[in-house]
Amino acid sequence: MEPEQPYTSADLDWQDNNSRSSKEMNDRSARPAIKDGKVNLDNVATVYLGYPIWWDQAPHVVNTFIESNDLSGKKIITFCTSGETSIDGSVRQLKSAYPALDFVKGRRLNGASVNEIEKWISSLKK
């Protein structure tokens, strides 16, 4: 998923209460537009959903993606990047917001090598 309006460094300045990311995360109803919002997932059983952690959550642009696509009946494996925060809070929030969907807690992939990621994905298929 790619936001329709890319985030600049200033947009991502979490220490600035007037930055775009701060405003979006302080507004629970924010749904930033994404490019190509609807994706054909008809023949997909598993969706890998990756995002950075913002304020212990997935950014609201992730909600835009979820609400724009039919993910019912799909296994949704989450993964994230974060300076310090685990994926736990974001997955709890997603499960709470979308209880009918099958979210699987994935992992934080900071600094993971291609080999580590491939091993992790292989382990999920067993």
C-alpha positions in Angstrom: 0.0 0.0 0.0 1.3 3.4 -0.9 -0.3 6.7 0.4 -1.7 8.8 -2.4 0.3 11.7 -0.9 3.8 10.5 0.1 5.0 11.3 3.6 7.8 13.8 3.9 10.4 13.9 6.7 8.4 16.8 8.1 5.2 14.8 7.9 6.8 12.0 10.0 8.2 14.3 12.7 6.4 12.7 15.7 7.7 15.3 18.0 5.8 18.0 16.1 2.2 18.0 17.2 1.3 19.8 13.9 3.0 17.2 11.7 0.8 15.2 9.4 1.5 11.9 11.2 0.7 13.5 14.6 -2.6 14.9 13.3 -3.6 11.7 11.6 -2.8 9.5 14.7 -4.7 11.9 17.0 -7.8 11.6 14.8 -9.2 8.0 15.1 -11.4 8.6 12.0 -8.5 9.7 9.8 -8.3 7.5 6.7 -5.5 8.8 4.4 -6.0 8.1 0.8 -3.9 5.3 -0.8 -2.9 4.8 -4.4 -4.7 2.0 -6.1 -6.9 1.5 -3.0 -8.7 -1.7 -4.1 -6.5 -4.7 -4.8 -7.7 -7.9 -6.5 -7.4 -10.5 -3.7 -9.9 -13.0 -5.0 -7.3 -15.8 -5.4 -5.3 -15.0 -2.3 -5.5 -16.9 0.9 -2.8 -15.1 2.9 -2.1 -11.4 3.0 1.1 -10.1 4.5 0.4 -6.7 6.0 3.4 -4.7 6.9 3.7 -1.2 8.4 5.8 1.0 10.7 4.6 1.4 14.3 3.3 4.8 15.1 2.1 5.5 18.7 2.0 1.7 19.4 -0.4 1.3 16.4 -0.5 0.7 12.7 -0.8 4.1 10.9 -4.3 4.9 9.8 -3.4 4.4 6.2 -3.5 0.7 7.1 -7.1 1.1 8.1 -7.8 2.7 4.7 -6.3 -0.4 3.0 -8.3 -2.8 5.2 -11.6 -0.9 4.7 -11.0 -0.6 0.9 -10.5 -4.4 0.4 -12.4 -7.5 1.2 -10.1 -9.4 3.6 -12.8 -11.7 5.0 -11.7 -15.4 4.9 -8.0 -14.4 4.5 -5.2 -15.1 6.9 -3.6 -11.7 7.6 0.0 -12.0 8.8 1.3 -8.8 10.2 4.9 -7.5 10.3 6.3 -4.2 11.3 9.3 -1.9 11.7 9.7 0.1 14.9 12.5 1.8 16.8 11.6 0.2 20.1 7.9 -0.9 20.2 6.8 -4.4 19.6 4.0 -5.4 17.2 1.7 -6.5 20.0 -0.2 -3.3 20.6 -0.9 -2.7 16.9 -2.2 -6.3 16.4 -4.5 -6.0 19.4 -5.8 -2.7 18.0 -6.4 -4.2 14.6 -8.1 -7.3 16.0 -10.3 -5.0 18.1 -11.2 -2.7 15.2 -11.8 -5.6 12.7 -12.9 -8.6 14.9 -14.3 -10.6 11.9 -10.8 -10.7 10.3 -8.1 -13.3 10.9 -5.1 -11.3 12.1 -2.0 -13.3 12.9 0.7 -11.7 15.0 3.8 -11.6 13.0 7.0 -10.0 14.0 9.1 -6.9 14.1 11.6 -7.0 11.2 14.1 -4.3 12.1 17.5 -5.2 10.7 16.3 -8.7 9.6 18.3 -10.2 6.7 16.7 -11.6 3.6 17.6 -15.0 4.8 15.9 -14.4 8.2 12.8 -13.2 6.5 12.7 -16.1 4.2 13.1 -18.5 7.1 10.3 -16.8 9.0 7.9 -16.9 6.0 8.8 -20.6 5.5 8.0 -21.3 9.1 4.5 -19.8 8.6 3.7 -22.2 5.8 4.2 -25.3 8.0 
